[in-house]
Amino acid sequence: MRRATITGWGKYLPSNVMTNKDLEKIVDTTDEWIQKRTGIKKRRIADEDTATSDLAIEASKNALEKANLDPEELDLIIVSTVTPDMAFPATACIVQDKIGASNAAAFDLEAGCSGFVYGLSVGSQFIESGLYDNVLIIGAETLSKITDWEDRNTCVLFGDGAGAAVLQATDKGGFLAFDLGSDGSGADALYMEAGGSAKPASLETVKNKQHYIRMEGNPVFKFAVKTMKKASLDVLDKASLTTDDINLLIPHQANTRIIKSARRRLKLDEDEVYVNLPELGNTSSASVAIAMAEARENGKINNGDNVLLVAFGAGLTWAAAAIEWNENI
Ligand SMILES: CC(C)(COP(=O)(O)OP(=O)(O)OC[C@H]1O[C@@H](n2cnc3c(N)ncnc32)[C@H](O)[C@@H]1OP(=O)(O)O)[C@@H](O)C(=O)NCCC(=O)NCCS
């Protein structure tokens, strides 16, 4: 059976590090509170002149190099982001031009922090159907650009970065199953109010600070804990696997308490779960992409391993993927 598999992976992080101590100087918070309630110690922040596409391009080049693929060989580029360079054109088109992927279709996909895993599922369909051979999926964010640096409820949580994966066809292993879902009744738990057709940008929306991330932390927390377990078990079921078969869980990096709860509910050991949240914070749709690239780079993923990706985010949305890792196509 023709399936999609990951043959290249890459990440890119802005060099500027913002610590919890730095945040103590900006809002009424403490390093102790942030670490205890979220697990986060630091995050990367892009500078003023850096757009989401700039991070996406560097992550993409790394992924293409690992896959030993020329940009011209790409058939499709999907960028998952909630912080596109502009409302339109798609950030994927900017990436397509700047990396020289002259034969690729390109579009953006928005599913909050679940976006990268949604993107993998979309890219996989094009490969399984035989329509395309080489697909690039990118999760990239500059959340710092839509962060209200006076809101301690949100500004301590997020960071910037990008991750990318090259998908190609294989007849052994690869993506075994996906589980995607949404519950739009939770749309008001995590959103940016203005700048779209419902509330176009105006002097008033700027004055009212409606171009920033707004979040109700508690409902999102509860949703995350419930969803991480359910989506994980559902995708394993579809792949005819159990949690015993899993070598590594790569969860969306939002809060170590959420990750710990998922780990316990799935009865996994600590070393079976990849966590980089303390170093990078929540990078939204880049989070699973970056964590996956790091885990592969650090030897935490090897050919033949069963890897489980699971994410949740604004929408509300969730997405999980079961992969039998196989780079040898
Ligand atoms: C945001 C989150 C860390 C808050 O943790 P919490 O334990 O739920 O804390 P609460 O919201 O109950 O707030 C407790 C208190 O801490 C305060 N607080 C919030 N942020 C704070 C900060 N940065 N520093 C110090 N105190 C803070 C609150 O104001 C509140 O004070 P009050 O009791 O006087 O009103 C947690 O709800 C969470 O992680 N939610 C999920 C968020 C998420 O994953 N978002 C991304 C989805 S992709």
The ligand as an SDF file (V2000), in Angstrom:
LIG
                    3D

 48 50  0  0  0  0  0  0  0  0999 V2000
   -3.0810   29.5810   31.6330 C   0  0  0  0  0  0  0  0  0  0  0  0
   -2.8560   28.6100   32.7630 C   0  0  0  0  0  0  0  0  0  0  0  0
   -1.3760   28.3230   32.8830 C   0  0  0  0  0  0  0  0  0  0  0  0
   -3.3340   29.2340   34.0350 C   0  0  0  0  0  0  0  0  0  0  0  0
   -3.1050   28.3620   35.0950 O   0  0  0  0  0  0  0  0  0  0  0  0
   -4.2200   28.1060   36.1840 P   0  0  0  0  0  0  0  0  0  0  0  0
   -3.6700   27.2200   37.1970 O   0  0  0  0  0  0  0  0  0  0  0  0
   -5.4310   27.6290   35.4320 O   0  0  0  0  0  0  0  0  0  0  0  0
   -4.4300   29.5110   36.7870 O   0  0  0  0  0  0  0  0  0  0  0  0
   -5.7670   30.3780   36.8590 P   0  0  0  0  0  0  0  0  0  0  0  0
   -6.1800   30.8060   35.4890 O   0  0  0  0  0  0  0  0  0  0  0  0
   -6.7480   29.5860   37.6740 O   0  0  0  0  0  0  0  0  0  0  0  0
   -5.2500   31.6100   37.6470 O   0  0  0  0  0  0  0  0  0  0  0  0
   -4.8460   31.5090   38.9810 C   0  0  0  0  0  0  0  0  0  0  0  0
   -4.3690   32.8670   39.4140 C   0  0  0  0  0  0  0  0  0  0  0  0
   -3.0870   33.1430   38.8260 O   0  0  0  0  0  0  0  0  0  0  0  0
   -3.1110   34.4260   38.2420 C   0  0  0  0  0  0  0  0  0  0  0  0
   -2.1970   34.4700   37.1240 N   0  0  0  0  0  0  0  0  0  0  0  0
   -2.4600   34.2430   35.8170 C   0  0  0  0  0  0  0  0  0  0  0  0
   -1.3320   34.3940   35.0990 N   0  0  0  0  0  0  0  0  0  0  0  0
   -0.3700   34.7020   35.9750 C   0  0  0  0  0  0  0  0  0  0  0  0
    1.0060   34.9660   35.8190 C   0  0  0  0  0  0  0  0  0  0  0  0
    1.6120   34.9520   34.6230 N   0  0  0  0  0  0  0  0  0  0  0  0
    1.7250   35.2300   36.9260 N   0  0  0  0  0  0  0  0  0  0  0  0
    1.1570   35.2560   38.1440 C   0  0  0  0  0  0  0  0  0  0  0  0
   -0.1430   35.0160   38.3460 N   0  0  0  0  0  0  0  0  0  0  0  0
   -0.8900   34.7400   37.2560 C   0  0  0  0  0  0  0  0  0  0  0  0
   -4.5310   34.6490   37.8460 C   0  0  0  0  0  0  0  0  0  0  0  0
   -4.7950   36.0250   37.7090 O   0  0  0  0  0  0  0  0  0  0  0  0
   -5.2790   34.0350   38.9950 C   0  0  0  0  0  0  0  0  0  0  0  0
   -5.2960   34.9510   40.0460 O   0  0  0  0  0  0  0  0  0  0  0  0
   -6.6250   35.1580   40.9260 P   0  0  0  0  0  0  0  0  0  0  0  0
   -6.8790   33.8110   41.5520 O   0  0  0  0  0  0  0  0  0  0  0  0
   -6.2210   36.2210   41.8710 O   0  0  0  0  0  0  0  0  0  0  0  0
   -7.6750   35.5550   39.9410 O   0  0  0  0  0  0  0  0  0  0  0  0
   -3.6150   27.2760   32.5110 C   0  0  0  0  0  0  0  0  0  0  0  0
   -5.0040   27.4910   32.6550 O   0  0  0  0  0  0  0  0  0  0  0  0
   -3.3660   26.6890   31.1680 C   0  0  0  0  0  0  0  0  0  0  0  0
   -2.2660   26.3140   30.8500 O   0  0  0  0  0  0  0  0  0  0  0  0
   -4.4190   26.5740   30.3310 N   0  0  0  0  0  0  0  0  0  0  0  0
   -4.2830   26.0340   29.0240 C   0  0  0  0  0  0  0  0  0  0  0  0
   -3.7210   27.0940   28.1280 C   0  0  0  0  0  0  0  0  0  0  0  0
   -3.2460   26.5760   26.8280 C   0  0  0  0  0  0  0  0  0  0  0  0
   -2.8140   25.4640   26.7200 O   0  0  0  0  0  0  0  0  0  0  0  0
   -3.3230   27.4260   25.8220 N   0  0  0  0  0  0  0  0  0  0  0  0
   -2.8590   27.1430   24.5400 C   0  0  0  0  0  0  0  0  0  0  0  0
   -3.7780   26.2430   23.8230 C   0  0  0  0  0  0  0  0  0  0  0  0
   -3.0810   25.7670   22.3260 S   0  0  0  0  0  0  0  0  0  0  0  0
  1  2  1  0
  2  3  1  0
  2  4  1  0
  2 36  1  0
  4  5  1  0
  5  6  1  0
  6  7  2  0
  6  8  1  0
  6  9  1  0
  9 10  1  0
 10 11  2  0
 10 12  1  0
 10 13  1  0
 13 14  1  0
 14 15  1  0
 15 16  1  0
 15 30  1  0
 16 17  1  0
 17 18  1  0
 17 28  1  0
 18 19  1  0
 18 27  1  0
 19 20  2  0
 20 21  1  0
 21 22  1  0
 21 27  2  0
 22 23  1  0
 22 24  2  0
 24 25  1  0
 25 26  2  0
 26 27  1  0
 28 29  1  0
 28 30  1  0
 30 31  1  0
 31 32  1  0
 32 33  2  0
 32 34  1  0
 32 35  1  0
 36 37  1  0
 36 38  1  0
 38 39  2  0
 38 40  1  0
 40 41  1  0
 41 42  1  0
 42 43  1  0
 43 44  2  0
 43 45  1  0
 45 46  1  0
 46 47  1  0
 47 48  1  0
M  END
$$$$
